[in-house]
Amino acid sequence: QVQLVESGGGLVPPGGSLRLSCVASGFTFSRLTMNWYRQNPGKERELVAAISSTGGVLAYADSVKGRFTISRDNAKNMVYLQMNSLKPEDTAMYYCNGGRYWGQGTQVTVSS
């Protein structure tokens, strides 16, 4: 059974940090580019960051460059998103994606 399970979301004040994690199972994780997306109700899903199968960073959204860092550990089937200097506009549901597989999302809320 294919699963992507995100964790690490929550409520954080502006300027704070969170680290999102995503654990994969049921497919060959090490062969896939992995992505973090985010979405708010009524808006399109936005690519936040992408990392190649071998750990090379492929892309960051302009809005998160210099603040977010994507990484992965193929031995653990994990992908991470370190989010620093968070802003209210970073508030969204964050999704882990690889190929056609999606997680259920973890909510990040940045508010004082």
MIVEX-588918 format. One record per residue (C-alpha): residue number from 0; residue in three letters; x negated, y, z negated. Coordinates in Angstrom, 1 decimal, always signed. Example, Ala and Ser with C-alpha at 12.3 -4.5 7.8 and 13.67 -1.06 7.14 Angstrom:
// MIVEX-588918
[node 0; "ALA"; [-12.3; -4.5; -7.8]]
[node 1; "SER"; [-13.7; -1.1; -7.1]]
***
This chain:
// MIVEX-588918
[node 0; "GLN"; [+0.0; +0.0; +0.0]]
[node 1; "VAL"; [-1.4; +3.3; +1.1]]
[node 2; "GLN"; [-1.5; +6.0; -1.6]]
[node 3; "LEU"; [-2.9; +9.4; -2.1]]
[node 4; "VAL"; [-2.4; +10.7; -5.6]]
[node 5; "GLU"; [-3.3; +14.3; -6.5]]
[node 6; "SER"; [-3.9; +15.6; -10.0]]
[node 7; "GLY"; [-5.3; +18.6; -11.8]]
[node 8; "GLY"; [-2.7; +21.3; -11.0]]
[node 9; "GLY"; [-1.2; +23.5; -13.6]]
[node 10; "LEU"; [-0.6; +27.1; -14.8]]
[node 11; "VAL"; [-3.7; +29.3; -14.9]]
[node 12; "PRO"; [-4.2; +33.1; -15.4]]
[node 13; "PRO"; [-5.6; +35.2; -12.6]]
[node 14; "GLY"; [-9.4; +34.7; -12.4]]
[node 15; "GLY"; [-9.2; +31.2; -13.8]]
[node 16; "SER"; [-10.3; +27.9; -12.4]]
[node 17; "LEU"; [-8.8; +24.5; -11.6]]
[node 18; "ARG"; [-10.2; +21.4; -10.2]]
[node 19; "LEU"; [-7.9; +19.3; -8.1]]
[node 20; "SER"; [-8.5; +15.6; -7.6]]
[node 21; "CYS"; [-7.1; +13.1; -5.1]]
[node 22; "VAL"; [-7.6; +9.4; -5.3]]
[node 23; "ALA"; [-7.0; +7.2; -2.3]]
[node 24; "SER"; [-6.1; +3.6; -1.9]]
[node 25; "GLY"; [-4.9; +1.2; +0.7]]
[node 26; "PHE"; [-7.0; +2.4; +3.6]]
[node 27; "THR"; [-10.6; +2.9; +4.5]]
[node 28; "PHE"; [-11.1; +6.3; +2.8]]
[node 29; "SER"; [-14.8; +6.6; +3.9]]
[node 30; "ARG"; [-13.9; +6.7; +7.6]]
[node 31; "LEU"; [-11.5; +9.6; +7.4]]
[node 32; "THR"; [-11.8; +13.4; +7.4]]
[node 33; "MET"; [-10.0; +14.6; +4.3]]
[node 34; "ASN"; [-8.1; +17.8; +3.9]]
[node 35; "TRP"; [-6.4; +19.9; +1.3]]
[node 36; "TYR"; [-3.3; +21.8; +2.3]]
[node 37; "ARG"; [-1.0; +24.1; +0.4]]
[node 38; "GLN"; [+2.6; +25.1; +0.9]]
[node 39; "ASN"; [+5.2; +27.4; -0.7]]
[node 40; "PRO"; [+9.0; +27.0; -0.2]]
[node 41; "GLY"; [+10.1; +28.3; +3.1]]
[node 42; "LYS"; [+6.6; +28.7; +4.5]]
[node 43; "GLU"; [+4.4; +26.6; +6.7]]
[node 44; "ARG"; [+1.9; +24.2; +5.3]]
[node 45; "GLU"; [-1.6; +25.8; +5.4]]
[node 46; "LEU"; [-4.9; +24.1; +5.7]]
[node 47; "VAL"; [-7.1; +25.1; +2.7]]
[node 48; "ALA"; [-10.2; +23.0; +3.3]]
[node 49; "ALA"; [-11.5; +20.0; +5.2]]
[node 50; "ILE"; [-14.4; +17.7; +4.7]]
[node 51; "SER"; [-15.8; +15.1; +7.1]]
[node 52; "SER"; [-16.0; +11.4; +6.4]]
[node 53; "THR"; [-19.7; +11.8; +5.4]]
[node 54; "GLY"; [-19.2; +14.9; +3.2]]
[node 55; "GLY"; [-19.9; +17.7; +5.6]]
[node 56; "VAL"; [-17.6; +20.7; +5.0]]
[node 57; "LEU"; [-15.6; +21.4; +8.1]]
[node 58; "ALA"; [-13.5; +24.3; +7.3]]
[node 59; "TYR"; [-12.1; +26.7; +4.7]]
[node 60; "ALA"; [-9.2; +29.0; +5.1]]
[node 61; "ASP"; [-10.4; +32.6; +5.2]]
[node 62; "SER"; [-8.4; +33.4; +2.1]]
[node 63; "VAL"; [-10.4; +30.9; +0.0]]
[node 64; "LYS"; [-13.9; +31.2; +1.3]]
[node 65; "GLY"; [-16.4; +31.8; -1.4]]
[node 66; "ARG"; [-13.9; +30.8; -4.1]]
[node 67; "PHE"; [-13.0; +27.2; -3.3]]
[node 68; "THR"; [-15.2; +24.2; -2.8]]
[node 69; "ILE"; [-14.2; +20.8; -1.3]]
[node 70; "SER"; [-16.2; +17.7; -2.0]]
[node 71; "ARG"; [-15.7; +13.9; -1.9]]
[node 72; "ASP"; [-17.1; +10.7; -3.5]]
[node 73; "ASN"; [-16.7; +7.8; -1.1]]
[node 74; "ALA"; [-17.8; +5.3; -3.7]]
[node 75; "LYS"; [-14.8; +6.4; -5.8]]
[node 76; "ASN"; [-12.3; +7.1; -3.0]]
[node 77; "MET"; [-12.0; +10.6; -4.3]]
[node 78; "VAL"; [-11.7; +14.1; -2.8]]
[node 79; "TYR"; [-11.9; +17.2; -4.9]]
[node 80; "LEU"; [-11.0; +20.9; -4.6]]
[node 81; "GLN"; [-12.8; +23.2; -7.1]]
[node 82; "MET"; [-10.9; +26.5; -7.2]]
[node 83; "ASN"; [-12.5; +29.5; -8.9]]
[node 84; "SER"; [-11.4; +33.1; -9.2]]
[node 85; "LEU"; [-7.8; +32.1; -8.7]]
[node 86; "LYS"; [-5.3; +34.7; -7.5]]
[node 87; "PRO"; [-1.5; +34.8; -7.7]]
[node 88; "GLU"; [-1.4; +34.3; -4.0]]
[node 89; "ASP"; [-3.1; +30.9; -4.5]]
[node 90; "THR"; [+0.1; +29.7; -6.1]]
[node 91; "ALA"; [+1.5; +26.8; -4.1]]
[node 92; "MET"; [+2.0; +23.0; -4.0]]
[node 93; "TYR"; [-1.4; +21.5; -3.0]]
[node 94; "TYR"; [-1.5; +18.3; -0.9]]
[node 95; "CYS"; [-4.2; +15.9; -0.2]]
[node 96; "ASN"; [-4.3; +14.5; +3.4]]
[node 97; "GLY"; [-6.2; +12.0; +5.4]]
[node 98; "GLY"; [-5.1; +11.0; +8.9]]
[node 99; "ARG"; [-1.4; +10.3; +8.7]]
[node 100; "TYR"; [-1.5; +9.9; +5.0]]
[node 101; "TRP"; [-0.2; +12.5; +2.5]]
[node 102; "GLY"; [+0.0; +12.7; -1.2]]
[node 103; "GLN"; [+3.0; +13.9; -3.2]]
[node 104; "GLY"; [+1.4; +17.2; -4.1]]
[node 105; "THR"; [+0.3; +19.0; -7.3]]
[node 106; "GLN"; [+1.6; +22.4; -8.3]]
[node 107; "VAL"; [-0.8; +25.2; -8.9]]
[node 108; "THR"; [+0.6; +28.4; -10.4]]
[node 109; "VAL"; [-1.5; +31.4; -11.0]]
[node 110; "SER"; [+0.2; +33.9; -13.3]]
[node 111; "SER"; [-0.5; +35.9; -16.4]]
***
